[in-house]
Amino acid sequence: MLSWFRRKPSDAPRPAEPPRPAADAMPGAAPAQAEPVPSEVIAAALEVEPPPQPADAPAPPGRSGWRERLRNSAFALGIGGLFARHPRLDDELLDEIETVLLTADVGVTATTQLIEGLRQRMRRREFADADALLRALRNELVAMLAPVAQPLEIARDARPFVILTVGVNGVGKTTTIGKLARRFKDEGRSLMLAAGDTFRAAAVAQLQAWGERNGVPVIAQGQNADAASVAYDALQAAKARGIEVLVADTAGRLHTQQGLMAELGKIRRVLGKLDPQAPHEVLMVIDGTTGQNAISQVRQFNAAVEVTGLVVTKLDGTAKGGVVFALAREFGIPIRYAGIGERPEDLRVFDAEAFVDALLPESLGSAG
């Protein structure tokens, strides 16, 4: 495992926030070799949020597995049950669809627009039966997501291509970085990680554990170190070694913590001192179970660091899932990946058609 630490004096008081040295004072020398991370620290990190083990039989590529992972979401259960118990084509069916969409966090504006469009088409007798309405609903939902279903492209002329990951606590940000590391390694890309979540010692150790598993070097400093300094050192090291992709973690923070949000802006400015184009991607991780609160999160983070891509995690299990549509309509920010399971391969490139197909019954005969 390759990692570097900048040690701080033991008698220094622990600051409430990371120190904020002037950007011009960023170090220019290569980081020194770090001491090995104690095994008990790594073990504690793994207990907090263990990196999933590779499956014995990885899921086949393509669109397989989406329905199996998302069938228990509130959206899928609500729509499937609705068409099973109400197969008649009438206004009551549309009213019930509207209720399911709102309950699943699709949002008032997007739901109203969708339902009114379907209602007008029904009154023009465009639907022969409820099955035809189901197909129209599917097409409308896919059309809502298609503009934001844009895979992340690693620019060849950027070396390294810098990905800055942001998000609130508990969304699975560090785990997402580990899964991305696995994906990029499988693609044959050279890679480096930056442990910028300096508020939690376990977060640094966790990222280092991911790096060790995947054979990826990790740049790190001590707990409560300045996150901008970590990012600077990592980009400097990545440039020196000709690394293709640098993924930088940041501390989880609430979107209402203005001081910490300002720190993200500082990280971006510091990276720009070494590469005016960095970061090339600001990837925000969203918890699919948080519902409409995700809208406020994206709005605040986007104002602070100009989010360029989203990852929606925890869509498997009982997540409502409808927030994906609300995010698409509200912001139009590309959704790069969707987390539909615990395995590394369950971080999927977002596919609008596969996502919608997983939420809706294939036909009235398969509803319920």
N, C-alpha and C positions, 0 to 999 in steps of 0.2 A: 504494500500500500504506500502510495506516495502522498505525503501531506506536509504542510509547513505550518508552524505556529509562531506568532510573535508573542513572547511572554511579557506579562505586565508585572510591575513591582507588587510583591505580596502585601505590602502595607498600604497600597492605594485604596481609597474608599470606593465602594461599588457605586457607580453612577446610576441615576434613575433611568437615563437614556444613554445610548452609546455616545462616546465623545465625538465632537464634530470639528475635527481639524480643518483648516482651510484646504480647499481642493488642491491648491498649488503645493501644499506640503506633503503630497502623497509620496511614498518612498519610491526610489528608483532602482534599488538593488534587488536582485533575485532573492526570494525567501530562503531562509535556512532550513536544513533538514529537521523535521519534527521528531519528538520522542514518540515511541509507539503508544497507541491508544490502549489504556488498560482494558483487559478483557471484560472486567466487571462493568465498565462504562458502556461498552458495546452491548453487553447483555441487557443492561438496563434500558438502553435505547430500543433494542429489539422487543422488549416487553411492552414498551409504550406503543409502538406501532411497527410490528414485525414486517420486514420485507417478505412478500410471499415467495414460496419455493416454486421453481418451475414445475409445471405439470408433467406427468409421465407421458401423456398424449396431448400435445398442444392442439388447440382448436384449429380447424382448417381455416385457411385464408378466405377472404371474401366476406359474404354477408351471413354466413352461418353463425348460429349461436345467439343472435340478437333476441329472437323471440323467447328462447329458453331463459335468457337472463332478465328480460323485462316483463315477463308475463304476469308477475305479481305486483307490478306498480299500480298505484291508484288509478292512473289513466287507463291502463289496459283492462283492469278488472271492472272499472266503471263502464267503459264503452262496451266491452264484451257482454256484461250482464244486462246492459240496457237493451241492446238489439235482441238478446235472447228472450227477454220478457215483453218487449214491445216491438214486434216485427211489422206493425202497420205504418203506412206512410201518411202521416198527418201532422198537424201543428204541435200536438202534444209530444210527438217523438222529437221534434226540433227543440222544444222547451226542455226536454230531459237531456238532450245532447248538450245544450247550453249550460245546464246545471253541472254536468260532469266536467265540462271544460273549465268552468270557473273553480270547481272543487279541486281540480288537478293543477291549479296555478297557471293556467294559460294566460290569465289576465283579462280584465274587463274589456279593454279596447280591442284586443285581438279577437276575443270571443264574440263580441257584438258584431264586429265586421264580418267575421266568418259566418255566423248564424243568419244575419240579415241577407247575405248573398245567397245562401242556400234556400232561405225562405222565398225569396223572389223567384228563384229558379223553380221551386216546387209549385208556386202559383202559376208559373208559365207552363206547367205540366211537362217539365223536362225530365222528370224521374218517373219511370214506369212503376217502380215499387221501392220498398225500403232498401233492397240490395243495391239499387242504382244510387240511392242517396248515400249509402255507405261508401260506394266507390267514389262519388263526388267529394265526400268528406276527406277521404284518403288523398285525393289529388290536390285539394285545397291545402291540406296540412303539409304535403310535400312541397308545394309551391311556396309556402311560407318559409320553409327551411332551406330550400335549394340555394338561394343567394348567399347564405352564410356557411354552407358546407364546402369550405375551401381548405384543403390539406396544407400543412406547413411545408413550405419549400425552402430548402437550405441553399442560399445563393452561393454559387461557385466562386464568385469574385470576392466574397467576404471570408477572410481567414484570420482569426476564427469567426464563425457565425455565432453571435452572442445572443443567448436566450435568457432574459431576466424573468424569473417566475415570482408572482405576487399572489396575495390572497389573505383572507382572515384565518385565524387559528382554527385548526380542526378540519379543514377541507380536504386534507390528504395531499398537501403540496409537496412535502418531501418524498412521500411514497410515489407521487406522480413523476418526480424527477428521476427516481430510481428506475421506474418503468421506461421512461424516455431513454435513459442511459442504456438499458437493455436493448431497446429498439434500435438506437443509433449504432450500437456495437454490432448488432445482427446485420445492419446495412453496410458494415465494413468501414464506418467512419471513425476517425481518431477523435477522441473526446476527453474533456476535462470538466470537473465539477468544482464549484465554489461554494463553500459552506458559509453563506451569509446570514443564516439565522443564528446570530451570536447571543441571543437572549437565553437560549436553552442549550445547556451542555449536551443533553440527550439528542437534540436535533443535529448537532455537529457530528456526534458519534454515529448517529443513524445514517447520515449521508456518507460517512466514511465506511460504514459497513456495506452500504450499497456499492460504493466504489470498489471495495475489496472483492465483492462477489462478482462484479462485472469486469474486473481488471482495469478500472478507470482511476487515474490520479485525481486526488481531491486537494484543493487549496483551502487551508483553514487557519484561523488564529484562535486565541483564547476566548473564553466566554466574556461577553460584554465588550469585545473589541469593536472598533468602528466598522460597520458593514461596508461602507464605501471603500475603506482601505482594503478589505478582503477582496472586493470586486476588482479594484485596481491591480492588486498583486496577481490575481488569477488571470486577468486579461494580459498582463505583462508576461507572465509565464507561458500562457497559451501561444502568444505571438512568437516568443523565443523558440518554442518547440514545434511550431508549424501545425498546431492543433486545428482540426477542422471545425469542431463545435465546442463552445463553452456554455455550460448551463449553470446559472448562478441562482442559488436559493436566497431568499430574504426572510426576515422574521415575520411570522404571522402577526397581523395587527388588525384591530377593529377599524372599520372605515371612518369611525368618528374620532380616532386618536390623531389629532392634527399634527402633533410633533413627529410622530412616527411616519405619518403619510408624507410629511416634508422630507424625511430622511430618504424616501424612495426617489424623490426628485434629485437629491444630492447624489445618490448612487448613479443615476442616469447621467448627470453632469460630469461626474468623475470618469465614468467610462468613456465619455466623449472626448476627454483629454488625450486618450491614447488612440481612439478611433472615432472620428466625427459621426460615423454611421451607427455606432453601438449605443444601446443594444439594438440589434436588428429585429428582434421580436420581444415584445412584452407580453408574456403568457400568463393570464390570470386563471387561477384554479377556482372553480365554483362547486360547492356541495349541492348536488341535485335534490337533496332533502330540505333545503332551506326555503324553498318557495319564493314568494315575492320579495323577501328580504335580499335576495340575490340582486334584484334590480338596483336597490340602494347601494349595495357594495360595488357593483360595476360602475355606477355613476360616479362615485367618489374616487375610486382607483383610476378611472379613465381621466378624470380631471387632474390627478396628480402625476401620472406617468404615461398617459396615452396608450391604453391597452390596445394591442394589435391582434390578439388571438385569445380564445377561451378554451378551457378544458372543463367539462362538466363531469364530475365524479359521482360515485355512489348511486348510479341510476338503477342498479340491480336491487333486488329485495323489494322494499315497500316505498321507494321514492315515488313522488307524485309524477315527476317527469315533465309536466306541462310547462315548467319554467323555461325549458329550452325554447319553446315558441314565443314566450314573452320576451326573452332576451333577444331573439332574432328580430322581432318587430320593433322593439324599443331602441336597439343600438345598431343592428346590422354588422356587428363585429364578427369576423369569421370564427366559427366553432371548429377548432382544429381536431380535438379528440374527445371521446366519450369513454368514461370508465364504467364498464358493465360487469365487473367482477374483480376478484382479488388477485388473479394470476397476472404476471407481466403482460401476457398476450391479450388480456382483457381490456387493456387500454387501446381502444380501437380508433382508427381514423374515422372522424364523424361522417356518417353516410345518411343523408336525409331519407332516402327511400327505405333503407333497412330499418332505421329508427321508427318511422311511421308504420311500416308493415308489422313491426314487433308490438305496437300498441293497439292496433285494430284487428278485429277478427277478419279472417280471409273472406268470409261470406256469412250470411245469416245461418247457414247450416253448421258453421263452425263456431258461432257465437256461444258464449256461456262457458 
